[in-house]
Amino acid sequence: MFHSLVNLVTGEWWTYPLIFGVAMVDAFFPLVPGETVAITAGVLAGSGQLSLPLCIAAASLGAFAGDNVSYGLGTWLGEHTVKR
């Protein structure tokens, strides 16, 4: 099962946007396994199947974008909720 999943994601162009997206969603929806995806990508990069700099960049930028989404939602919805 794991090997078929590894074969599905390695060498594909959409792997890095997937890492970015999961890391971004994990920042404001904590049930998404962002850390697991980042660690798995790092392991695959260590074995030479993915690019380590691209994995680091995708996970970092995804987390940064997700944090900004969380901040924006808190700023936009926070005051309305507290005033209510």
C-alpha distances in whole Angstrom, upper triangle without the diagonal:
4,6,5,6,9,10,11,13,15,18,18,21,20,18,21,23,19,20,23,23,21,23,26,25,24,28,29,27,25,23,20,18,20,20,17,16,19,18,15,17,19,17,15,19,20,18,20,17,19,23,24,27,25,22,25,27,25,24,28,29,27,28,32,31,30,33,35,34,34,38,39,38,40,43,43,42,43,47,47,45,47,51,50
4,5,5,6,9,10,11,12,16,16,20,18,16,19,20,17,17,21,21,19,21,24,23,22,26,27,25,24,21,19,16,18,17,14,13,16,14,11,13,15,13,12,16,16,15,17,14,16,19,20,23,22,19,22,24,22,21,25,26,24,25,29,29,28,30,33,32,32,36,37,36,38,41,41,41,42,45,46,44,46,49,49
4,5,5,6,8,10,10,14,15,19,18,15,19,21,18,18,22,22,20,22,26,25,25,28,30,28,27,24,22,19,20,20,16,15,17,16,12,14,16,13,11,15,16,13,15,12,15,18,19,23,22,19,22,25,23,22,26,27,26,27,30,30,30,32,35,34,35,38,39,38,40,43,43,43,44,48,48,47,49,52,52
4,5,5,6,9,10,13,14,17,16,15,18,20,17,18,22,21,20,22,25,25,24,28,30,27,27,24,21,19,20,21,17,16,18,18,14,15,18,16,13,17,18,16,17,14,16,19,21,24,22,20,23,25,23,23,26,27,25,27,30,30,29,32,34,33,34,37,38,38,40,43,43,42,44,47,47,46,48,51,51
4,5,5,7,9,12,12,15,14,12,15,16,14,14,18,18,16,19,21,21,21,24,26,24,23,21,18,16,17,17,14,12,15,15,11,12,15,14,11,15,17,15,16,13,14,17,19,21,19,17,20,22,19,19,23,24,22,23,27,26,25,28,31,30,30,34,35,34,36,39,39,39,40,44,44,42,45,48,47
4,5,5,6,10,11,14,13,11,14,16,14,14,17,18,17,18,22,22,21,24,27,25,24,22,19,17,17,17,14,12,14,13,10,10,12,11,8,11,13,11,12,9,10,14,15,19,17,15,18,20,18,18,21,23,21,23,26,26,25,28,31,30,31,34,35,35,37,39,40,40,41,44,45,44,46,49,49
4,6,6,8,9,13,13,11,15,17,15,16,19,20,19,21,24,24,24,27,29,28,27,25,22,20,20,20,18,15,17,17,13,13,15,14,11,13,15,13,13,9,11,15,17,20,18,17,20,22,20,20,24,25,23,25,28,28,28,31,33,32,33,36,37,37,39,42,42,42,43,47,47,46,48,51,51
4,6,8,8,11,11,9,13,14,12,14,17,17,17,19,22,22,22,25,27,25,25,23,20,18,19,20,17,14,16,17,13,13,16,15,12,15,17,15,15,11,12,16,18,20,18,16,20,21,18,19,23,23,21,24,27,26,26,29,31,30,31,34,35,34,37,39,39,39,41,44,44,43,46,49,48
4,6,6,9,8,6,9,11,9,10,14,14,14,16,19,19,19,22,24,23,23,22,18,16,16,17,15,12,13,14,11,10,13,13,10,12,15,14,13,9,9,12,14,17,14,12,16,17,15,15,19,20,18,20,23,23,23,26,27,27,28,31,32,32,34,36,36,37,38,42,42,41,44,46,46
4,6,9,9,7,10,13,12,12,15,17,16,18,21,22,22,24,27,26,26,24,21,19,18,18,16,13,14,14,11,9,12,12,8,9,12,11,10,6,6,10,12,15,13,12,15,17,15,16,19,20,19,22,24,24,24,27,29,29,30,33,34,34,36,38,39,39,41,44,45,44,46,49,49
4,7,9,8,10,13,13,13,16,18,18,20,22,23,24,26,29,28,28,27,23,22,20,21,19,16,16,17,14,12,14,14,10,11,14,12,10,7,7,9,13,14,12,12,16,17,15,17,20,20,20,23,25,25,25,28,30,29,31,34,34,35,37,39,39,40,42,45,46,45,48,50,50
4,5,6,8,10,10,12,14,15,16,18,20,21,22,24,27,26,26,25,22,21,19,20,19,15,16,18,15,13,15,16,13,13,17,16,14,10,9,11,14,16,13,13,16,16,14,16,20,19,18,21,23,23,23,27,28,27,29,32,32,33,35,37,37,38,40,43,43,43,45,48,48
4,6,7,8,9,11,12,14,15,17,18,20,21,23,25,25,26,25,22,21,19,21,20,16,16,19,17,14,16,18,15,14,18,18,15,12,10,11,14,15,11,12,15,14,12,15,18,17,16,20,21,20,21,25,25,25,27,30,30,30,33,35,35,36,38,41,41,41,43,46,46
4,6,5,6,9,10,10,12,14,15,16,18,20,22,22,23,22,18,18,16,18,18,14,15,17,15,13,16,18,15,15,19,19,17,14,12,13,15,16,12,12,15,14,11,14,17,15,14,18,19,18,19,22,23,22,24,27,27,27,30,32,32,33,35,38,38,38,40,43,43
4,6,5,6,9,10,11,12,14,15,16,19,21,20,21,20,16,15,14,15,14,11,11,14,12,9,12,14,11,12,15,16,14,11,9,10,12,13,10,9,12,12,9,11,15,14,13,16,18,18,18,21,22,22,24,27,27,27,30,32,32,33,34,38,38,38,40,43,43
4,5,5,6,9,10,11,12,14,15,17,20,20,20,20,17,15,13,14,14,11,10,13,12,9,12,14,12,11,15,16,15,12,9,9,10,11,7,6,10,9,6,8,11,11,10,13,15,15,16,19,20,20,22,24,25,25,28,29,30,31,32,36,36,36,38,41,41
4,5,5,6,9,10,10,12,14,16,17,18,19,19,15,15,13,15,16,12,12,15,15,12,15,17,16,15,19,20,18,16,13,13,14,14,10,10,12,10,7,9,12,10,9,12,14,13,14,17,18,17,19,22,22,23,25,27,27,28,30,33,33,33,36,38,38
4,5,5,6,8,10,11,12,14,16,16,17,16,12,12,10,13,13,9,10,14,12,10,14,16,14,15,18,19,18,15,13,14,15,15,12,10,13,12,8,9,13,12,10,12,15,14,14,17,18,17,19,22,22,23,25,27,27,28,29,33,33,33,35,38,38
4,6,5,6,9,10,11,13,15,15,15,15,12,11,8,10,10,7,7,10,10,8,11,13,12,13,16,17,17,14,12,12,12,13,10,7,9,9,6,6,9,10,8,10,13,12,12,15,17,17,18,21,22,22,24,26,27,28,29,32,33,32,34,37,37
4,6,5,6,9,10,11,13,14,15,16,12,12,9,11,13,10,9,13,13,11,13,16,16,15,18,20,19,17,14,14,14,13,10,9,10,8,5,5,8,7,4,8,10,9,9,13,14,14,16,18,19,19,22,23,24,25,26,29,30,30,32,35,35
4,5,5,6,8,10,12,12,13,14,10,11,9,12,13,10,11,15,15,13,16,19,18,18,21,23,22,20,17,17,17,17,14,12,13,12,8,8,11,9,6,9,11,9,9,12,14,12,14,17,17,18,20,22,22,23,24,28,28,28,30,33,33
4,5,5,6,9,11,10,10,11,7,7,5,9,10,7,9,12,12,12,14,17,16,17,20,22,22,19,17,17,17,17,15,12,13,13,10,8,11,11,7,9,12,11,9,13,15,13,14,18,18,18,20,23,23,23,24,28,29,28,30,33,33
4,6,5,7,9,10,10,11,8,8,5,7,10,8,8,11,12,12,13,16,17,17,19,21,22,20,17,17,16,16,14,11,11,11,8,6,8,8,5,5,9,9,7,10,12,12,13,15,17,17,19,21,22,22,23,27,28,27,29,32,32
4,5,5,7,9,10,12,9,11,8,11,13,12,11,15,16,15,17,20,20,20,23,25,25,23,20,19,18,18,15,14,13,12,10,8,9,8,4,5,7,6,4,7,9,8,10,13,13,14,16,18,19,19,20,24,25,24,26,29,29
4,5,6,6,8,9,7,9,8,11,13,12,13,16,17,17,19,21,21,22,25,26,27,24,22,22,21,21,18,16,16,16,13,11,12,12,8,8,11,9,6,9,11,9,10,13,14,13,15,18,18,18,19,23,23,22,25,27,27
4,6,5,5,7,5,7,5,8,11,10,11,14,15,15,17,20,20,21,23,25,26,24,21,22,20,20,19,16,16,16,13,11,12,12,9,8,11,10,7,9,12,11,10,14,15,14,16,19,20,19,20,23,24,23,25,28,28
4,6,6,10,9,10,8,10,13,13,13,16,18,18,19,22,23,23,25,27,28,26,23,23,21,21,19,17,16,16,14,11,11,11,8,6,8,8,5,6,9,8,7,10,12,12,13,16,17,17,17,21,22,21,22,25,26
4,6,9,9,12,11,13,16,16,16,19,21,21,22,25,26,26,28,31,31,29,26,26,25,24,23,20,20,19,17,14,15,14,11,9,11,10,6,7,9,7,5,9,11,9,10,14,14,14,14,18,19,17,19,22,23
4,6,6,10,10,13,14,15,16,18,20,20,22,24,25,26,28,30,31,29,26,27,25,25,23,21,21,21,18,15,16,16,13,12,14,13,9,11,13,11,9,13,14,12,13,17,17,16,16,20,21,19,21,24,24
4,5,8,8,10,12,13,14,16,18,19,21,22,24,25,26,28,29,28,25,26,24,25,23,20,20,20,18,15,16,17,14,12,15,15,11,12,15,13,11,15,17,15,15,19,20,18,18,22,23,21,23,26,26
4,6,9,11,11,13,15,16,17,19,21,22,23,25,26,28,29,27,25,26,25,26,24,21,21,22,19,16,18,19,16,14,18,17,14,15,18,16,15,18,20,18,18,22,22,21,21,25,25,23,25,28,28
4,6,9,9,9,12,14,14,15,18,19,20,21,23,25,26,24,22,23,22,23,21,18,18,19,16,13,16,16,13,12,16,15,12,14,17,15,14,18,19,18,19,23,23,22,23,27,27,25,27,30,30
4,6,5,6,9,10,11,12,14,16,17,18,20,21,23,21,19,21,19,21,19,15,16,18,15,12,15,16,13,12,16,16,13,15,19,17,17,20,22,21,22,25,26,25,26,29,30,28,30,33,33
4,5,5,6,9,10,11,12,14,15,16,18,20,21,19,17,18,16,17,16,12,13,14,11,8,11,12,9,9,12,13,11,13,16,15,15,18,20,20,21,24,25,24,25,29,29,28,30,33,33
4,5,5,6,8,10,10,12,14,15,16,18,20,19,17,17,15,17,16,12,12,14,12,9,11,14,11,10,14,15,13,14,18,18,17,20,22,22,23,26,27,27,27,31,32,30,31,35,35
4,5,5,6,8,10,11,12,14,15,17,18,17,16,17,15,17,17,13,13,16,14,11,14,16,14,13,17,18,16,18,21,21,20,23,25,25,26,29,30,30,30,33,34,33,34,38,38
4,6,5,6,9,10,10,12,14,15,16,15,13,14,13,15,14,10,11,13,11,9,12,14,12,12,16,16,15,17,20,20,20,23,25,24,26,28,29,29,30,34,34,33,35,38,38
4,5,5,6,9,10,10,12,14,15,14,12,12,11,12,11,7,8,11,9,6,9,12,10,10,14,15,14,16,19,19,20,22,24,24,26,28,29,30,30,33,35,34,35,38,39
4,5,5,6,9,10,10,13,14,14,12,13,11,13,13,10,10,13,12,10,12,15,14,14,17,19,18,19,22,23,23,25,27,28,28,31,32,33,33,36,38,36,37,41,41
4,5,5,6,8,10,11,13,11,10,12,11,14,13,10,12,15,13,11,15,17,16,16,19,20,20,21,24,24,25,27,29,29,30,33,34,34,35,38,39,38,40,43,43
4,5,5,6,9,10,11,9,7,9,8,11,10,6,9,11,10,9,12,15,14,15,18,19,19,21,23,23,24,27,28,29,30,32,34,34,35,38,39,38,40,43,43
4,5,5,6,9,10,10,8,9,6,10,10,7,8,11,11,10,12,15,15,15,18,20,20,21,24,25,25,28,29,30,31,34,35,36,36,39,41,40,41,44,45
4,5,5,6,9,9,9,11,9,13,13,10,12,15,15,14,16,19,18,19,22,23,23,25,27,28,28,31,33,33,34,37,38,38,39,42,43,42,44,47,47
4,5,5,6,5,6,8,9,12,12,10,12,15,14,14,17,19,18,20,22,24,24,26,28,28,29,32,33,34,35,38,39,39,40,43,44,43,45,48,48
4,5,5,5,4,5,5,9,9,8,10,13,13,13,15,17,18,19,21,23,23,25,27,28,29,31,33,34,35,37,38,39,40,43,44,43,45,48,49
4,5,8,8,8,7,11,12,11,12,15,16,15,17,20,20,21,23,25,26,27,30,31,31,33,35,36,37,39,41,41,42,45,47,46,47,50,51
4,6,8,10,10,14,14,13,15,18,18,18,20,23,23,24,26,28,28,30,32,33,34,36,38,38,40,42,43,44,44,48,49,48,49,53,53
4,6,7,8,12,12,12,14,17,17,18,20,22,22,24,26,27,28,30,32,33,34,36,37,38,40,42,43,44,44,48,49,48,50,53,53
4,7,9,12,12,11,14,16,16,17,19,21,21,23,25,26,26,29,31,31,32,35,36,37,38,40,41,42,43,46,47,47,48,51,52
4,6,9,8,7,11,12,12,13,16,17,17,19,21,22,23,25,27,28,29,31,32,33,35,37,38,39,40,43,44,44,45,48,49
4,6,5,6,9,10,11,12,14,15,16,18,20,21,22,24,26,27,28,30,31,33,34,36,37,38,39,42,44,43,45,48,49
4,5,5,6,9,10,11,12,14,15,16,18,20,21,22,24,26,27,28,30,31,33,34,36,37,37,41,42,42,43,46,47
4,5,5,6,9,10,10,12,14,15,16,18,20,21,22,24,26,27,28,30,31,33,34,36,36,39,41,41,42,45,46
4,5,5,6,8,10,10,12,14,15,16,18,20,21,22,24,25,26,28,30,31,32,34,35,38,39,39,40,43,44
4,5,5,6,8,10,10,12,14,15,16,18,20,21,22,24,26,27,28,30,31,32,33,36,38,37,39,42,42
4,6,5,6,8,10,11,12,14,15,16,18,20,21,22,24,26,27,28,30,31,32,35,36,36,37,40,41
4,6,5,6,8,10,10,12,14,15,16,18,20,21,22,24,25,27,28,30,30,33,35,35,36,39,40
4,6,5,6,9,10,10,12,14,15,16,18,20,21,22,24,26,27,28,29,32,33,33,35,37,38
4,6,5,6,9,10,10,12,14,15,16,18,20,21,22,24,26,26,27,30,32,31,33,36,36
4,5,5,6,9,10,11,12,14,15,17,18,20,21,23,24,26,26,29,31,30,31,34,36
4,5,5,6,8,10,11,12,14,15,16,18,20,21,22,24,25,27,29,29,31,33,34
4,5,5,6,9,10,10,12,14,15,16,18,20,21,22,23,26,27,27,29,32,32
4,5,5,6,9,10,10,12,14,15,16,18,20,21,21,24,26,25,27,30,31
4,5,5,6,9,10,11,12,14,15,16,18,20,20,23,25,25,26,29,30
4,5,5,6,9,10,10,12,14,15,16,18,19,22,23,23,25,27,29
4,5,5,6,9,10,10,12,14,15,16,17,20,21,21,23,25,26
4,5,5,6,9,10,10,12,14,15,15,18,20,20,21,24,25
4,5,5,6,9,10,10,12,14,14,17,19,19,20,23,24
4,5,5,6,9,10,10,12,13,16,17,17,19,22,22
4,5,5,6,9,10,10,11,14,15,15,17,19,20
4,5,5,6,8,10,10,12,14,15,16,18,20
4,5,5,6,8,9,12,13,14,16,17,19
4,5,5,6,7,10,11,11,13,16,16
4,6,5,5,8,10,10,11,13,15
4,6,5,7,9,10,11,13,15
4,6,7,8,9,11,12,14
4,6,5,6,9,10,11
4,6,5,6,9,10
4,5,5,6,9
4,6,5,6
4,6,5
4,5
4
